[in-house]
Structure formats: structure tokens, C-alpha cells
Amino acid sequence: MTSKQRSYLKGLAMNIDPISQIGKASLTPEYTESIIEALEARELIKITVLKNCQDDPKELAAVLGERTHSEVVQVIGKKIVLYKESKTKKKIELPK
């Protein structure tokens, strides 16, 4: 992903609300599966890491990106933004 594409996605992510939260249970297989489904439906999602989660948000983002085969757009504080192009419902057209 180029810096221009990442910047474009960051701009889009500013206007969306978090659709999921990571709590003290951290990353379970069921949670990962729900994130995969959300990425397929929306392409760009925002996740909140709750205060009771002991893990580092940057590490969580890297693990989630690897498990879901998605791109980590950004991690700001306790917010993670992920992007994965949908196979069936392409909504976001990235700049070249």
C-alpha cells in the first residue's frame, strides 16, 4: 500500500465509528472471525481497544492484520483502523 492510499484511507476512517471492541479476553478465534466478516462487508473498519485489555494496541493491530490478511492503516492511541478489499462488494476505490 502506498502512502497516498494510506492517507486516503485515514481520511475516510476519520468519519466512521468503531464497530468492535477488544476487551480483556483479547483476540479469540471467534473475534478474529467476526473481524473477517466485517472487513468483507465494509472494507474499512475501526476497532477500539478497551482499558481492561492488557495488550499493546500496535501489537494487536499487527496480529489482527496478519490473521485477517488485511492492511493496518493506522493505530492512534487505542483505536485501530484496518482495510481489506472486498471480494464481492467493492466500495472503496483507492487512488493509484
N, CA, C and O atoms as a GROMACS GRO file, in nm:
protein
  384
    1MET      N    1   0.085  -0.118   0.000
    1MET     CA    2   0.000   0.000   0.000
    1MET      C    3   0.089   0.124   0.000
    1MET      O    4   0.184   0.135   0.078
    2THR      N    5   0.058   0.217  -0.088
    2THR     CA    6   0.138   0.340  -0.098
    2THR      C    7   0.096   0.439   0.010
    2THR      O    8  -0.010   0.424   0.071
    3SER      N    9   0.179   0.538   0.034
    3SER     CA   10   0.148   0.639   0.136
    3SER      C   11   0.027   0.723   0.094
    3SER      O   12  -0.049   0.770   0.179
    4LYS      N   13   0.010   0.741  -0.036
    4LYS     CA   14  -0.106   0.815  -0.086
    4LYS      C   15  -0.236   0.739  -0.055
    4LYS      O   16  -0.335   0.798  -0.012
    5GLN      N   17  -0.234   0.608  -0.076
    5GLN     CA   18  -0.351   0.525  -0.048
    5GLN      C   19  -0.379   0.521   0.102
    5GLN      O   20  -0.494   0.529   0.145
    6ARG      N   21  -0.273   0.509   0.182
    6ARG     CA   22  -0.289   0.507   0.328
    6ARG      C   23  -0.349   0.639   0.378
    6ARG      O   24  -0.437   0.640   0.464
    7SER      N   25  -0.300   0.749   0.323
    7SER     CA   26  -0.352   0.881   0.360
    7SER      C   27  -0.500   0.894   0.324
    7SER      O   28  -0.578   0.948   0.402
    8TYR      N   29  -0.537   0.845   0.208
    8TYR     CA   30  -0.677   0.849   0.164
    8TYR      C   31  -0.764   0.768   0.260
    8TYR      O   32  -0.872   0.814   0.299
    9LEU      N   33  -0.719   0.650   0.299
    9LEU     CA   34  -0.796   0.566   0.391
    9LEU      C   35  -0.805   0.628   0.531
    9LEU      O   36  -0.908   0.614   0.597
   10LYS      N   37  -0.699   0.695   0.574
   10LYS     CA   38  -0.704   0.765   0.704
   10LYS      C   39  -0.811   0.872   0.703
   10LYS      O   40  -0.883   0.890   0.801
   11GLY      N   41  -0.822   0.943   0.592
   11GLY     CA   42  -0.926   1.046   0.578
   11GLY      C   43  -1.065   0.987   0.584
   11GLY      O   44  -1.154   1.044   0.647
   12LEU      N   45  -1.085   0.872   0.519
   12LEU     CA   46  -1.215   0.805   0.525
   12LEU      C   47  -1.245   0.754   0.665
   12LEU      O   48  -1.360   0.758   0.710
   13ALA      N   49  -1.143   0.705   0.733
   13ALA     CA   50  -1.161   0.646   0.867
   13ALA      C   51  -1.198   0.750   0.972
   13ALA      O   52  -1.258   0.716   1.074
   14MET      N   53  -1.164   0.874   0.948
   14MET     CA   54  -1.198   0.979   1.045
   14MET      C   55  -1.348   0.989   1.068
   14MET      O   56  -1.392   1.023   1.177
   15ASN      N   57  -1.426   0.960   0.965
   15ASN     CA   58  -1.570   0.979   0.972
   15ASN      C   59  -1.648   0.854   1.012
   15ASN      O   60  -1.771   0.858   1.020
   16ILE      N   61  -1.580   0.742   1.038
   16ILE     CA   62  -1.654   0.622   1.076
   16ILE      C   63  -1.640   0.595   1.225
   16ILE      O   64  -1.540   0.631   1.288
   17ASP      N   65  -1.742   0.531   1.282
   17ASP     CA   66  -1.740   0.495   1.423
   17ASP      C   67  -1.681   0.356   1.439
   17ASP      O   68  -1.689   0.273   1.348
   18PRO      N   69  -1.620   0.329   1.556
   18PRO     CA   70  -1.570   0.194   1.581
   18PRO      C   71  -1.684   0.092   1.579
   18PRO      O   72  -1.791   0.117   1.635
   19ILE      N   73  -1.662  -0.022   1.514
   19ILE     CA   74  -1.767  -0.123   1.506
   19ILE      C   75  -1.742  -0.239   1.601
   19ILE      O   76  -1.826  -0.328   1.616
   20SER      N   77  -1.624  -0.239   1.665
   20SER     CA   78  -1.590  -0.351   1.751
   20SER      C   79  -1.497  -0.304   1.862
   20SER      O   80  -1.433  -0.200   1.852
   21GLN      N   81  -1.491  -0.386   1.970
   21GLN     CA   82  -1.405  -0.355   2.082
   21GLN      C   83  -1.325  -0.478   2.122
   21GLN      O   84  -1.375  -0.590   2.116
   22ILE      N   85  -1.201  -0.456   2.162
   22ILE     CA   86  -1.118  -0.565   2.214
   22ILE      C   87  -1.109  -0.545   2.364
   22ILE      O   88  -1.061  -0.441   2.410
   23GLY      N   89  -1.154  -0.644   2.441
   23GLY     CA   90  -1.153  -0.634   2.587
   23GLY      C   91  -1.048  -0.724   2.647
   23GLY      O   92  -0.948  -0.756   2.584
   24LYS      N   93  -1.072  -0.764   2.774
   24LYS     CA   94  -0.970  -0.842   2.845
   24LYS      C   95  -0.952  -0.983   2.789
   24LYS      O   96  -0.849  -1.045   2.815
   25ALA      N   97  -1.050  -1.034   2.713
   25ALA     CA   98  -1.034  -1.166   2.650
   25ALA      C   99  -0.936  -1.160   2.534
   25ALA      O  100  -0.891  -1.264   2.486
   26SER      N  101  -0.902  -1.039   2.489
   26SER     CA  102  -0.809  -1.015   2.379
   26SER      C  103  -0.858  -1.079   2.249
   26SER      O  104  -0.977  -1.072   2.219
   27LEU      N  105  -0.770  -1.141   2.172
   27LEU     CA  106  -0.804  -1.191   2.039
   27LEU      C  107  -0.838  -1.340   2.043
   27LEU      O  108  -0.749  -1.425   2.047
   28THR      N  109  -0.966  -1.371   2.043
   28THR     CA  110  -1.010  -1.510   2.037
   28THR      C  111  -1.034  -1.546   1.890
   28THR      O  112  -1.048  -1.457   1.807
   29PRO      N  113  -1.038  -1.676   1.857
   29PRO     CA  114  -1.067  -1.715   1.718
   29PRO      C  115  -1.204  -1.663   1.671
   29PRO      O  116  -1.220  -1.627   1.554
   30GLU      N  117  -1.303  -1.661   1.761
   30GLU     CA  118  -1.436  -1.610   1.726
   30GLU      C  119  -1.432  -1.461   1.694
   30GLU      O  120  -1.498  -1.415   1.601
   31TYR      N  121  -1.353  -1.387   1.772
   31TYR     CA  122  -1.341  -1.243   1.748
   31TYR      C  123  -1.275  -1.218   1.612
   31TYR      O  124  -1.320  -1.133   1.536
   32THR      N  125  -1.169  -1.293   1.584
   32THR     CA  126  -1.099  -1.279   1.456
   32THR      C  127  -1.194  -1.308   1.340
   32THR      O  128  -1.192  -1.238   1.239
   33GLU      N  129  -1.277  -1.411   1.355
   33GLU     CA  130  -1.375  -1.446   1.251
   33GLU      C  131  -1.475  -1.332   1.228
   33GLU      O  132  -1.512  -1.304   1.114
   34SER      N  133  -1.519  -1.268   1.337
   34SER     CA  134  -1.615  -1.157   1.322
   34SER      C  135  -1.550  -1.038   1.251
   34SER      O  136  -1.617  -0.966   1.177
   35ILE      N  137  -1.420  -1.016   1.274
   35ILE     CA  138  -1.349  -0.907   1.207
   35ILE      C  139  -1.335  -0.937   1.058
   35ILE      O  140  -1.348  -0.847   0.975
   36ILE      N  141  -1.310  -1.064   1.023
   36ILE     CA  142  -1.301  -1.103   0.881
   36ILE      C  143  -1.434  -1.075   0.812
   36ILE      O  144  -1.435  -1.023   0.700
   37GLU      N  145  -1.545  -1.109   0.876
   37GLU     CA  146  -1.678  -1.084   0.818
   37GLU      C  147  -1.704  -0.935   0.804
   37GLU      O  148  -1.758  -0.891   0.702
   38ALA      N  149  -1.666  -0.857   0.904
   38ALA     CA  150  -1.686  -0.712   0.898
   38ALA      C  151  -1.603  -0.649   0.786
   38ALA      O  152  -1.651  -0.560   0.717
   39LEU      N  153  -1.480  -0.696   0.769
   39LEU     CA  154  -1.395  -0.643   0.660
   39LEU      C  155  -1.454  -0.676   0.523
   39LEU      O  156  -1.447  -0.594   0.432
   40GLU      N  157  -1.510  -0.795   0.508
   40GLU     CA  158  -1.571  -0.834   0.381
   40GLU      C  159  -1.692  -0.744   0.351
   40GLU      O  160  -1.714  -0.707   0.236
   41ALA      N  161  -1.768  -0.711   0.454
   41ALA     CA  162  -1.888  -0.630   0.435
   41ALA      C  163  -1.857  -0.481   0.416
   41ALA      O  164  -1.925  -0.414   0.339
   42ARG      N  165  -1.754  -0.429   0.486
   42ARG     CA  166  -1.731  -0.285   0.487
   42ARG      C  167  -1.600  -0.239   0.424
   42ARG      O  168  -1.590  -0.124   0.383
   43GLU      N  169  -1.502  -0.324   0.416
   43GLU     CA  170  -1.367  -0.296   0.366
   43GLU      C  171  -1.281  -0.214   0.463
   43GLU      O  172  -1.164  -0.247   0.483
   44LEU      N  173  -1.335  -0.110   0.524
   44LEU     CA  174  -1.260  -0.024   0.616
   44LEU      C  175  -1.331  -0.025   0.750
   44LEU      O  176  -1.448   0.014   0.759
   45ILE      N  177  -1.262  -0.069   0.855
   45ILE     CA  178  -1.325  -0.073   0.988
   45ILE      C  179  -1.234  -0.011   1.092
   45ILE      O  180  -1.112  -0.004   1.077
   46LYS      N  181  -1.298   0.035   1.200
   46LYS     CA  182  -1.227   0.092   1.313
   46LYS      C  183  -1.260   0.008   1.436
   46LYS      O  184  -1.376  -0.029   1.457
   47ILE      N  185  -1.158  -0.023   1.515
   47ILE     CA  186  -1.173  -0.106   1.635
   47ILE      C  187  -1.118  -0.029   1.754
   47ILE      O  188  -1.015   0.038   1.744
   48THR      N  189  -1.186  -0.039   1.868
   48THR     CA  190  -1.141   0.024   1.991
   48THR      C  191  -1.082  -0.082   2.084
   48THR      O  192  -1.139  -0.190   2.099
   49VAL      N  193  -0.968  -0.051   2.144
   49VAL     CA  194  -0.909  -0.138   2.245
   49VAL      C  195  -0.948  -0.081   2.381
   49VAL      O  196  -0.913   0.033   2.414
   50LEU      N  197  -1.021  -0.160   2.460
   50LEU     CA  198  -1.068  -0.113   2.590
   50LEU      C  199  -0.954  -0.104   2.692
   50LEU      O  200  -0.849  -0.166   2.674
   51LYS      N  201  -0.977  -0.026   2.798
   51LYS     CA  202  -0.874  -0.007   2.901
   51LYS      C  203  -0.839  -0.135   2.974
   51LYS      O  204  -0.727  -0.150   3.021
   52ASN      N  205  -0.935  -0.228   2.985
   52ASN     CA  206  -0.908  -0.351   3.060
   52ASN      C  207  -0.829  -0.454   2.978
   52ASN      O  208  -0.798  -0.562   3.029
   53CYS      N  209  -0.797  -0.423   2.854
   53CYS     CA  210  -0.714  -0.511   2.770
   53CYS      C  211  -0.567  -0.481   2.801
   53CYS      O  212  -0.524  -0.366   2.791
   54GLN      N  213  -0.492  -0.583   2.839
   54GLN     CA  214  -0.353  -0.565   2.880
   54GLN      C  215  -0.255  -0.556   2.763
   54GLN      O  216  -0.140  -0.516   2.781
   55ASP      N  217  -0.300  -0.592   2.643
   55ASP     CA  218  -0.211  -0.597   2.527
   55ASP      C  219  -0.191  -0.459   2.464
   55ASP      O  220  -0.276  -0.371   2.475
   56ASP      N  221  -0.077  -0.442   2.398
   56ASP     CA  222  -0.044  -0.318   2.328
   56ASP      C  223  -0.125  -0.308   2.199
   56ASP      O  224  -0.127  -0.403   2.121
   57PRO      N  225  -0.193  -0.196   2.175
   57PRO     CA  226  -0.275  -0.181   2.054
   57PRO      C  227  -0.197  -0.203   1.924
   57PRO      O  228  -0.252  -0.257   1.829
   58LYS      N  229  -0.071  -0.161   1.918
   58LYS     CA  230   0.009  -0.180   1.795
   58LYS      C  231   0.036  -0.328   1.770
   58LYS      O  232   0.032  -0.373   1.655
   59GLU      N  233   0.062  -0.404   1.876
   59GLU     CA  234   0.083  -0.547   1.860
   59GLU      C  235  -0.046  -0.616   1.819
   59GLU      O  236  -0.046  -0.704   1.733
   60LEU      N  237  -0.158  -0.575   1.881
   60LEU     CA  238  -0.289  -0.631   1.845
   60LEU      C  239  -0.319  -0.604   1.697
   60LEU      O  240  -0.368  -0.692   1.626
   61ALA      N  241  -0.290  -0.482   1.652
   61ALA     CA  242  -0.316  -0.446   1.513
   61ALA      C  243  -0.234  -0.533   1.418
   61ALA      O  244  -0.284  -0.578   1.316
   62ALA      N  245  -0.108  -0.556   1.453
   62ALA     CA  246  -0.021  -0.638   1.368
   62ALA      C  247  -0.073  -0.782   1.362
   62ALA      O  248  -0.075  -0.842   1.254
   63VAL      N  249  -0.114  -0.836   1.476
   63VAL     CA  250  -0.166  -0.974   1.480
   63VAL      C  251  -0.297  -0.983   1.402
   63VAL      O  252  -0.317  -1.077   1.325
   64LEU      N  253  -0.386  -0.886   1.423
   64LEU     CA  254  -0.513  -0.885   1.351
   64LEU      C  255  -0.492  -0.874   1.201
   64LEU      O  256  -0.556  -0.944   1.123
   65GLY      N  257  -0.402  -0.786   1.160
   65GLY     CA  258  -0.371  -0.770   1.018
   65GLY      C  259  -0.321  -0.900   0.956
   65GLY      O  260  -0.358  -0.936   0.844
   66GLU      N  261  -0.236  -0.970   1.032
   66GLU     CA  262  -0.182  -1.097   0.983
   66GLU      C  263  -0.291  -1.205   0.975
   66GLU      O  264  -0.301  -1.277   0.876
   67ARG      N  265  -0.372  -1.216   1.080
   67ARG     CA  266  -0.475  -1.320   1.084
   67ARG      C  267  -0.587  -1.298   0.984
   67ARG      O  268  -0.644  -1.394   0.932
   68THR      N  269  -0.619  -1.172   0.956
   68THR     CA  270  -0.730  -1.142   0.864
   68THR      C  271  -0.681  -1.110   0.723
   68THR      O  272  -0.762  -1.087   0.634
   69HIS      N  273  -0.549  -1.110   0.703
   69HIS     CA  274  -0.489  -1.077   0.572
   69HIS      C  275  -0.532  -0.937   0.527
   69HIS      O  276  -0.564  -0.916   0.410
   70SER      N  277  -0.532  -0.843   0.622
   70SER     CA  278  -0.572  -0.705   0.591
   70SER      C  279  -0.455  -0.611   0.617
   70SER      O  280  -0.353  -0.649   0.673
   71GLU      N  281  -0.473  -0.487   0.574
   71GLU     CA  282  -0.371  -0.383   0.593
   71GLU      C  283  -0.405  -0.302   0.719
   71GLU      O  284  -0.520  -0.263   0.738
   72VAL      N  285  -0.305  -0.278   0.804
   72VAL     CA  286  -0.323  -0.189   0.918
   72VAL      C  287  -0.301  -0.048   0.864
   72VAL      O  288  -0.190  -0.011   0.827
   73VAL      N  289  -0.408   0.030   0.861
   73VAL     CA  290  -0.399   0.167   0.809
   73VAL      C  291  -0.331   0.257   0.911
   73VAL      O  292  -0.238   0.330   0.878
   74GLN      N  293  -0.380   0.250   1.037
   74GLN     CA  294  -0.319   0.331   1.141
   74GLN      C  295  -0.360   0.279   1.278
   74GLN      O  296  -0.462   0.211   1.294
   75VAL      N  297  -0.278   0.314   1.377
   75VAL     CA  298  -0.310   0.289   1.517
   75VAL      C  299  -0.286   0.421   1.588
   75VAL      O  300  -0.173   0.470   1.594
   76ILE      N  301  -0.393   0.478   1.643
   76ILE     CA  302  -0.382   0.603   1.717
   76ILE      C  303  -0.438   0.578   1.856
   76ILE      O  304  -0.557   0.552   1.872
   77GLY      N  305  -0.352   0.587   1.956
   77GLY     CA  306  -0.396   0.560   2.093
   77GLY      C  307  -0.451   0.420   2.104
   77GLY      O  308  -0.378   0.322   2.086
   78LYS      N  309  -0.580   0.408   2.134
   78LYS     CA  310  -0.644   0.278   2.148
   78LYS      C  311  -0.741   0.249   2.034
   78LYS      O  312  -0.833   0.168   2.048
   79LYS      N  313  -0.720   0.314   1.921
   79LYS     CA  314  -0.803   0.291   1.802
   79LYS      C  315  -0.717   0.228   1.691
   79LYS      O  316  -0.605   0.271   1.664
   80ILE      N  317  -0.775   0.123   1.629
   80ILE     CA  318  -0.707   0.052   1.520
   80ILE      C  319  -0.794   0.065   1.396
   80ILE      O  320  -0.916   0.046   1.404
   81VAL      N  321  -0.734   0.097   1.282
   81VAL     CA  322  -0.806   0.104   1.155
   81VAL      C  323  -0.748  -0.001   1.062
   81VAL      O  324  -0.628  -0.004   1.036
   82LEU      N  325  -0.836  -0.089   1.010
   82LEU     CA  326  -0.796  -0.196   0.919
   82LEU      C  327  -0.867  -0.180   0.785
   82LEU      O  328  -0.980  -0.131   0.779
   83TYR      N  329  -0.798  -0.221   0.677
   83TYR     CA  330  -0.856  -0.218   0.543
   83TYR      C  331  -0.828  -0.349   0.472
   83TYR      O  332  -0.716  -0.401   0.477
   84LYS      N  333  -0.929  -0.402   0.407
   84LYS     CA  334  -0.911  -0.518   0.320
   84LYS      C  335  -1.011  -0.506   0.207
   84LYS      O  336  -1.131  -0.487   0.230
   85GLU      N  337  -0.962  -0.516   0.084
   85GLU     CA  338  -1.050  -0.506  -0.032
   85GLU      C  339  -1.148  -0.623  -0.033
   85GLU      O  340  -1.108  -0.738  -0.018
   86SER      N  341  -1.276  -0.591  -0.051
   86SER     CA  342  -1.380  -0.694  -0.053
   86SER      C  343  -1.375  -0.772  -0.184
   86SER      O  344  -1.347  -0.716  -0.290
   87LYS      N  345  -1.401  -0.902  -0.175
   87LYS     CA  346  -1.404  -0.985  -0.296
   87LYS      C  347  -1.535  -0.968  -0.372
   87LYS      O  348  -1.538  -0.982  -0.494
   88THR      N  349  -1.644  -0.937  -0.300
   88THR     CA  350  -1.775  -0.931  -0.364
   88THR      C  351  -1.835  -0.791  -0.370
   88THR      O  352  -1.897  -0.756  -0.471
   89LYS      N  353  -1.818  -0.711  -0.266
   89LYS     CA  354  -1.882  -0.579  -0.261
   89LYS      C  355  -1.777  -0.469  -0.252
   89LYS      O  356  -1.759  -0.409  -0.146
   90LYS      N  357  -1.709  -0.441  -0.361
   90LYS     CA  358  -1.606  -0.338  -0.361
   90LYS      C  359  -1.671  -0.200  -0.349
   90LYS      O  360  -1.749  -0.159  -0.435
   91LYS      N  361  -1.638  -0.129  -0.239
   91LYS     CA  362  -1.696   0.004  -0.213
   91LYS      C  363  -1.594   0.116  -0.227
   91LYS      O  364  -1.626   0.225  -0.274
   92ILE      N  365  -1.472   0.089  -0.186
   92ILE     CA  366  -1.369   0.193  -0.181
   92ILE      C  367  -1.275   0.178  -0.301
   92ILE      O  368  -1.218   0.072  -0.324
   93GLU      N  369  -1.262   0.286  -0.375
   93GLU     CA  370  -1.169   0.289  -0.489
   93GLU      C  371  -1.044   0.364  -0.445
   93GLU      O  372  -1.049   0.485  -0.422
   94LEU      N  373  -0.933   0.292  -0.432
   94LEU     CA  374  -0.809   0.354  -0.389
   94LEU      C  375  -0.743   0.435  -0.501
   94LEU      O  376  -0.749   0.395  -0.617
   95PRO      N  377  -0.681   0.549  -0.465
   95PRO     CA  378  -0.607   0.624  -0.568
   95PRO      C  379  -0.484   0.546  -0.611
   95PRO      O  380  -0.430   0.467  -0.533
   96LYS      N  381  -0.440   0.566  -0.733
   96LYS     CA  382  -0.323   0.492  -0.787
   96LYS      C  383  -0.194   0.552  -0.738
   96LYS      O  384  -0.086   0.504  -0.772
   0.00000   0.00000   0.00000
